[in-house]
Amino acid sequence: MVKQLHKVRQYESLSGPGLKTNMFLGPDLIPFLMLALGAALFVGNGLALLRPRDEPKADDELKRAPLGRSLVMVLVGLIASVWAFATLVG
């Protein structure tokens, strides 16, 4: 038997007390979005620190990503991802 990780839950609609409707991704939509946003912050800024460009494309572009800002964004992304994952699992 295949175990389902997420069951679609039924909720009463605003139309009436007896009518039920499915919510898109259930009540876990916000944690899923937070997990995606946190992971994107973590991976994007981490890769910008690990693999900087060889040469800037324009004269006003930086050669490397700013270290302080990138580390803060990596930390914020990690915290958001872990928090969202814990919310989805717990």
N, C-alpha and C positions, 0 to 999 in steps of 0.2 A: 504494500500500500504506500502510495506516495504521500509524504507529509507536506502539508502546505505551510509555508512560512508566514503568509499573511492572508487572513480571511477577510473578505469584504463584509463590512458590517452594515446592517440596516439601520437607518435613522428616519425619524418622522420628519416629513417635509413641513415647510411653513404653510402649505396649502390647507392642511387639516390634520387632526389628531390621528385619524385612521390610515392615512396615506403614508407609505414608506418609500424611500428612494436610496440609491447607492451613492455614496460620496466618492469622488475621484480620489483614489489611493486611500480611502478611509480617513480616519482621524489623524493619520501619520503624515499628512502632506507637509506640514511645517518642519518636522524633524528630517524628512527626506531632503527637502530643499536646503536646510541648514547643513546637512552632511555633504551635499554637493558643493555648496559655497565654501565650506571650510576646507574640503579636500582640494578644491581649485586654488584657494589661497595658499595652502601648504605646498602643493606640488609646483605651482607656477613660480612662486617666489623662491622656493628651494632650487629649482632648476636655473633660475636667473642668477643665483649666487654660484652654483656649481659650474655652469657652462656659459660664461659671458660671451658676447659677440667678439669676433675677431677684430672687426673695424666698424665704427659707427657708420650708418648710411648717410647721415646728414651732418653738417658742421655743428648743429646745436644739440646733438644727441650725446648722451654719456657713454663712455666705453664700458663701464660696469654699472650694475645696479647699486644704489646706495645701500651700504651694509646695514646701518641701523634700522632704517625703514623696512628693509627686506626681512631682517630677523624678527622685528615686531610682527610683521604680517604672517610669517611662518608660525610664530607662536600663537597668534590669534586664530589662524586656520587650524592648527593642531587642537587647540582647546575647543573650538566649535565642532570639529569633526568627532572628537572623543565624546563630547557632551551629547551630540545628536545620536551617535551610535549607542551610547548607554541608554538614551531615552527609547530608542527603537527596540533594543534587546530586553530592557527591564520592564 
